[in-house]
């Protein structure tokens, strides 16, 4: 089933994203934990804040807490930024060098026409990354920053973009939003025709 093969390809590629996200989550957790458990550093900082606060202990403790919170938020934002960048580079490198991601290679699919032009590969990678990861990452960062309402709105945009990119694959043309932006189609390796033929069977 052509549609099933493309769904399976997406699941394989997304499994790699989940694995990367899990690794970054563990790394970020350890970085945040190091802030809290580094007692000597916290004690020194707390003592310095107390001495310079002229007896305002409450203000000093609040400043220390805010400093820790801001550093923790920064670590989370760095993790999301690295996730988005890595997913984009994975998509772009696979398409530019091989014309298919690992998921498409395992399911016998490829992106046509071939993508030697780096711009075309970058366009497709950008749309795929935005639909699968980037907008969700922005929503999560906004939530961590305390922008709950804006985070919910961005989540809604993320879901809409994902569906806009994915649902056309189920239509007769089987071209996702990423395909249309980049001027490509996904075809079976043994079933594709020359690039100049617009009627090549797509998946």
N, C-alpha and C positions, 0 to 999 in steps of 0.2 A: 504494500500500500504506500503510494508516494507521500501522502500526507503524514502517515505514521512515521515514515523514515525521517521526515523533516522535524517532526515533534521529538523523536528520539535524539536527533542531532542536537536540538536545542537543549534537551535534558543533560546530555553529556557535557556540553559547553558550560551550562549553568552549574553543573556539579563541580566543575573546576572553580567557578566563581565562589560557590559556597565553601569549598575547601580553603581557598585563599582568605575569604572573609573570616572563617573560623580561626585560622592561624593568626590573622591580624587582631582578632578579638582577644585571643589568649595573650598575645604580646602586649596589647594595650592594657589588659587587666593587670599584668605583671608590672607594667610601668606605673600605673596608678597605685598599685599596692606598695611599690617601692617608696612612693611619696609619703604614704601613711605610716609605714613601718620603719622608716629611717628616723628613729627616735633621736639620736644625737643632733641631727640637722634640725629637726623640728624644735628640740629643746633650745638650741642656740638661737634659732630664729625667734622663738617665742620670748626668750630672755631679752634679746636685743630690742624687740618690739615693746616689751614691758618697760625697759629702761628709757626708751625714747618717747614713751607715751605720757610721761609726767604723771604716772599713777592711774591713767585711764585704762584699766585692765580690760574692760569690756570692749573698747575700741581696738585694743591690741589683738585680742583673741578673734574679733570679727575680721580684722585685716588678714590675720594668718589663715583663717578659714576660707576667706575669699581667694587668697593666693593659691591655696591648695585646689579649690574648686576650678579656678581659671586654668591652672595647669592641667587638671584632669580633662576639662573640656577641650583644651588644645590637643591633648593626646588622642582623644576620640576623633576630633576633626582631622588630624593628621592621618589616622588610620583610614577614614573614609576617603580622604583625598588620594592616598596611596592605592586603595582598592579601585577607585574609578580610573586612575592613570594606568594601572597594571592591566585592567580589563580592556581598556582602549588599545594599549600597545599589543596585547595578545591578539585581538581582533585584527588590528591593522597589519601586524607582521605576518600573520597566517594568510590573510587575503592578498597582501602585496607579494609575498614570496611563493605561496603554494596555491592560491586561489580557493582555499577552503580551510576551515578550522578543524580541529581534531575531531569534533563531533560529526561534522560533515564527511570527513575522511573515513571514519569508522562506519558510517551508514551509506557510503558509496555515492555521496553528493559532492557537487562543486559549484562554485559561483562562476557564471558566465556573463559577459565575456571575461576572459582572463584579465587580471587587474595589475599589469605592469605600471600603469599610471598611478603614482602614489596618491594623487588627489582623490581619485575614484575610490581607492581602498580606504583612504582616510574618511571620506564622506560616509561610506557604509559602516565603518567601524564606529564613527561618532554617533550615528543614529542608533545602532544596536546597543552601544554602551549607555546612551541616554535612556533608552527604553527599558533596558534590563537592570541598570544599576544606578546611574548618575543622579536621576531625579529623586529616586528613593533615598539616596545618600544625603541629598540636600534636605529632604524632609526630616530625616533623622537628626541631622546637625541642628536644624531649627528647633526640634523638640528638646534637644540637650541644652540649647541656648535659652529655653523657656518660652519660645514663641509658639505656643500650642496651637492657636487658631491658624496662623500662617502655615504651620507644619501640616495640619490636617488638609488645608487647601492644596499644598504641594503634593501631598500623598494622593489626593484625588486626581491631580494633573498626571502624576506618575502612573496611576492605574489606567487612565484614559490613553496616555501615550503608549503604554504596553499593549493595550487592546488594539489601538490603531495600527501598531506595527505587526501584531501577531495574527489578528483575525483575517486580513486579506489573504493569508497563506491558505486558508480554507476555501477561498473563492476559485472559480475556474482558472483565472490568470495565475494564481498562486504566487503573487509577488508582494512581499512585505513592504512597509513604508521605507525600510532601509534599501530594498531593491530599487524602488522607484526613485529615491533621491540619488542613488549611485548609478542608475541606468543599468542594473544587472538583473539576473534571474538565477535561481538555483536549479540545476539540472542533474539528472542521473549521469554518472560517468560514462556508461556505455550507450546512453541514449541521446546525447547532445549532438547537435549538428553544428556546422560552421557558424561563426559569430554573426555573419551577415544575414543569416536566415532568421527572421523574427518569429517564425512559427515553431522554433525548437521546443520540444516537449519540456515543460518546466515542472519543478516540484516545489 
